[in-house]
């Protein structure tokens, strides 16, 4: 690179036109080639429609607008960006900490498969949300207008099957749920393709980690203080990868923190600091920190940044009331990495 950029997309129309705007923005972007290389040319579109209609029908309307904006057929757009029946992709890592006061997490992977969009959206259906796009319609992490924050954490491909990607699962719970309990309920019914953790916190002070696999889903409620989430299961341990020491180290470090005594700003700074045990630079091994995302439940404050980049700090509640974010993009910096290769 070494610099990389994430566009801030602010959408305030109906679901179809929000999708249309996103599609036009994505048209001819290099990330589409990465998606094309990682997805099937055709999927069971009727099955995708059935799942979307059951859990978040407004996203189906957005996907229709996305197809129009990209000037491609709906079946092609559904296979490319719908997040259903996606072949196995390389493992990714993520660390999160949730307290009654805030949610904070890092997303660790490679810039080669990174959308480059942070979307803040209101529409005619579904809750207003803010978060980082994954495969266009999905989300790595984010928050909704009810103060529900959530993110995904890869665990393994044990029992892998045709199903829904976790990033669309994150988007669905953000669009539809107000509490950690509601999100856990929805995640128990979504047809999951692979094994992922979902880290969740809400404005009522509830927090949870949902261990979701293709054949079993177990929510683990947080205590009164804090809960940490990384890349292994603590209940469904038989589904973990053979080597999880990296994840265990991060979990031990997070558990050692006096998290409830940290402010949102302090916790955010700890996660985004390149010298932190939670920040990684192994981009060539698909494990480099790409962004940090945080939300404060009491005052509705979003803080986010890219690796070694400036901080976007805004009130999501004020945005919902009509106050746009003045910035157009976020910029980050990755040392010694260019076009997918170490330099």
N, C-alpha and C positions, 0 to 999 in steps of 0.2 A: 504493500500500500504506500507509505505507512499510515497516511491519514485515511479515514473513512467517514462517511456521512449517513445520517438517517434523516429522511424528510419528515417533517411534522405535517400530518394531513388532518385538517379540521373539517368535519362533515356535519351539516345541519339540515339535510333534506330528507326525503323519504328513503326507505331502504333501497329501492330500485336505483334512484339517482345517486345515492351514496356509493353503491356498487359501480355504477357507471363512471363516476368520477375517479374511483380507485383504478378501474380498468384502464381508463385513458391515461392515468399517470404511470401505470405499469407497462403500457404498450412499448414494445421494442427495448425494454430494460433487460440487461444481461441475466438477471436472476431468473427470468422465464426459461432460459436455456438450462439452468441448474434444475429447475422444477421438472422440465421435460425429461431430463436425463434420469431423474429419480422417481418418476411416476409411470404408470401404465398408459398406453395410448387410448385404451377403452376400459370402462368399468361398468358395473350394473347400475345404470343411472336411475332406474326405477327404485332400486333398493336405497340408494342415496336419498332420493326424494322422500321415501317413506320415513327414514330416520330423521331427516330435517323437519318434516311436517309434524312428527311426534314431539320433538324436543324444542325446536326453534324455527318455526315456519318462516319467520321474517328473514332468516339467513338464506333461505332458498330464493326469496325475492332479490336479495342482495347479489346472490350468485348469478341470477339472470341478468342483472344490470352489469355485473363484472364481465360476463361473456360479451355483452353488447359493446362495452367500452374497449374490450380487447379485440373486437371484430372477429370473433370466432364462434363456432356453434356451441350451444349449451352442453351437449355431451362431451365435447373436447374440453371446455372450461371446467366441467365437473370432474373429469379425470385429472386435469392438470392442477386444479386448485381446490377441489371439494373436500380434500382430507379424508376420503373414504377409499379403502382398498389400496393404500399406499404401501409399496414394497418396503422392506426393512432398510432403514438408513443408519448411518454410523451413530454410535452412542454419543450422547451429549451429557454435560454435567451442569448442575445448578445447586446453589445453596440458599436456603431461606430461613428467616427467623421471624416469628410472629409473637407479639405480645398483645395485651388488651389495648395498647396505645398506638401501635404501628405494625406495618408489614414491610419487610425489606428482603431483597434477594438479588443475587447475581446470576446472570445467564452466561454459561461457558460452552463454547463450541468453536466453529470456524467461520470466518467472514465469507467463505466461498458459498455458504448456504444460509444467507442472512438477507431478509427482505429489504431492509433499509427504510422501514416506515414505522413511525410512531403515530397512531391514529387516535384522535379524540372525536367521538361521534355521538350525535343525537339522531333519532329517526322517528318515523311515525309509529313504529312498533318496536318493542324491546326497550330495555333500560339503556340509558346513556352510559358509555364506557370510555375508558382511556387505557391504551396498552400497546405493546409492540407486536406488529404483524408477524405471522409465520404462515407461509404458503398463502399469502394474501388475506384469506378470510379468517384464518385462525389467529390465536394469540399465544405468545410465549407466557405472558403474565399481564396483569392489569387490574383495574378496579371499576366498579360501576357506581351509579348515582346513589344507591342505597348504602354504599360503604362496604361492599363485599370485595375483598382483594383475593386474588388467586394466581397460582403459577404451576407449571409442570416440571417434573423431575424424572428423567429416564431411569429405569431400573434394569429391565432385561427384555429379551424377546421370548421368554419361556411361554410356551403355549400359543405362540403367534398365530393369528387367524385374520381372515377378512373382517374388518371392522372400522371403527371411527378412530381417527388420529387424536391424540391427547390435546393438540393445539386447538382443534375444533371443539373438543370437550370443554376447554377453558373458556372459549368464546361463548358456548352455549350456557354455561352456568353464570357467566357475567351478564349475559343478555336477559336471563330469566329469573335469577335467584336473588333474594335479599339477605339471607342468613347462611351461616356455615351449615346449619342443619338442612336447609333446602338444597344447598349445593351437594352435600353428601348424599341426599336422597336421589337427586338426578344422576349423580355419578354411579350409583348402584344399579341404574337401569340403562345407561348408555352402553351399546355394544363395543367394548374396548378391543383394539387390535393387538396391543402389547402391554407390557407391565410398566406402569408409571406411578409415581407418587404425585398427588395434588396437594399443595400447601394452600391453606385457606384461613382467612380471618375476616371478622365482620365488625360492624360498628357497635354491636351490643357487647363486645368484649369476648366473644366466642372464637376459638381457634381450633383447627383440626388438620391432621394429615390423613388423606384418603389413599389407602393402598389399593390400587385398581389394576386387576389383571383380567385377561379374557374370560376366565371362568369363576372368579371370586373377587369381591370388593369388600374391604374392611376399613371403616373409618376409625381413626384414633383421635379422640378428643384431647385437647390440650389441658394442662393444669391451670391453676390460677395465675401463674407467673408468665411462662413462655413455652413455646414449642419450636423445635428446630426440624428442618426437613432437608434431606440430601438425596442420595441416589441408591439407597438400599431399603429393603423392607425390614421392619422389626416384628411384624406379625406373620406375614407370608414368607418366612425366611427361606423356604425351600425353592423359591422362585428367583432368588438373588443370583447374580453372576458369581462365578467361582472366586474372582479377585475383587474384593470390595474395600480393601484397606484404605484407599484414597478417600472413599466416602466416609468410612469410619473415623478417619482422622479429622475430617471437617466437622462431623457430628460431635466428636469429643470436644473440639475447640468451641463450637457454638454452645454446647451444654455448660462449658466452663464460664461463660460470660454471665455477668449479672444483668441480664437483658432488660428486666423491668425497670432497672435504675438508669438505663441509657435513654436519652431523648432520641427522637427520630433523626435529628441532625447528626448526633453522635454515632448512632448505629449505621446510618447511611455512609458517613465518612469512613467508618471501619470497613465496610464492604467494598467501597470504591478505591480505597488506598492501595496502590500497586505493591506496597510492602506488606499488605495484610495476608494472613494465612488463607484467606478466602478469595484472593485475587490470583489468577493464573495466566501464564504467558505461553503455554504449550500449544500455540495455534497450529503448528504443523502436525501435532498429534490429536487434533480436534478437541483441545481442551484449553482454550484461552478465553478470558473474561471479555465479553462484548458489551454488556450493559449492566447497570445497577438500577433497580426500580424500587421506590419506597412510597408508602402512603400512610398518612396519619389519620386515624379514625375519628378523632375528636374534631379537628379543624378542617378536614378535607384537603390537606396539603399533599400534593404530589412532588416528589423530588426524584429526578432521574438524570443519568449521564451515561455517555459511552466511555469506553476504556480511555483513561488519561485525558478525558475531555471536560469541558465546562458543564455546569449543572443547570438543568432546566427546573425551575422551582415555581410552581403556580398553584392557585386554588382551583381545584376541580369544581367545587360548588359555584364559584364565580363564573367559571367557563360555562356551566350549565345554564346560568342566568344570562348568558349572552356575551360575556367578556372574553374575546378571542386571545389566544396566545400570540404575542407579537413576533416571536422567533419563527423562522421558516424551516430550520434544520438544526440537528445536533451534530457535532463533529467529535470524532475520537482519534486516537493515535495508537498504532501498533508498531512496535520496534521490530525491524528486520523481517518484515513479512510483505511480500508483493506478489499479487496475482496467484495466490495459493501456494507460493513457494518461499522457503526461508532464503534470506539474502544476507 
